[in-house]
């Protein structure tokens, strides 16, 4: 599956523990990434400073569901189930 343009769920729901430009401590779950635009597009997409975890994310119906809202719920649930 391809990412839904303007979804942004993967830039909101999960935590990111690696440093992000402007977010040296990463980002907590449920917080919008500083680089997510108002129309939910990644400002770091295709740039070398984009964290590897972001570049490695692959959209899949199992984690993205059928809508942005569903993706937020699934990714949020996965975040909670894997939090240490």
C-alpha positions in Angstrom: 0.0 0.0 0.0 1.1 3.6 -0.6 0.9 6.2 2.1 -2.3 8.3 2.0 -1.1 11.8 1.2 -1.9 14.1 4.0 -2.5 11.4 6.5 0.3 12.2 9.0 -0.6 9.5 11.5 2.9 8.0 11.5 4.2 11.5 12.4 1.8 11.9 15.3 0.8 8.6 17.0 4.2 6.9 17.6 7.0 8.1 19.8 10.3 8.7 18.1 13.3 8.1 20.3 16.0 9.2 17.9 16.9 12.9 17.5 15.0 14.9 15.0 16.2 18.4 13.8 14.7 20.8 16.3 13.6 17.9 18.5 16.9 16.6 20.0 15.2 14.2 22.3 12.9 12.8 19.7 9.1 13.2 20.2 6.6 11.6 22.5 3.7 9.5 21.3 0.6 11.5 20.4 2.6 14.7 19.7 2.9 16.1 16.2 6.4 16.1 14.8 7.7 19.6 14.4 8.3 18.9 10.7 4.7 17.9 9.9 3.1 20.6 7.9 -0.5 22.0 8.3 -1.6 19.6 5.5 0.2 16.7 7.2 3.2 16.4 4.9 6.7 15.6 6.1 9.0 18.6 5.8 12.0 16.2 6.0 10.9 13.7 3.4 13.8 12.8 1.1 16.3 14.7 3.2 19.3 13.1 4.8 18.4 14.5 8.3 15.1 12.6 8.3 15.4 9.9 11.1 16.0 6.4 9.9 13.0 5.1 11.8 10.8 7.5 9.7 12.4 6.5 6.4 12.0 2.8 7.3 8.2 3.1 8.0 6.2 1.2 5.4 2.5 1.9 5.0 0.5 -1.3 5.4 -3.3 -1.8 5.9 -2.4 -3.6 9.2 -1.0 -0.4 10.7 -2.7 2.3 8.5 -6.2 0.9 8.4 -8.6 2.5 5.9 -8.4 6.1 7.0 -6.1 8.6 8.8 -8.3 8.4 11.9 -8.0 4.6 11.9 -4.3 4.8 11.5 -4.0 7.1 14.5 -6.0 4.6 16.6 -4.0 1.6 15.4 -0.6 3.2 15.7 -1.5 4.7 19.1 -2.6 1.2 20.3 0.6 -0.3 19.0 2.6 2.4 20.8 0.9 1.6 24.1 1.3 -2.1 23.7 5.0 -1.8 23.0 5.9 1.0 25.5 8.5 0.1 28.0 
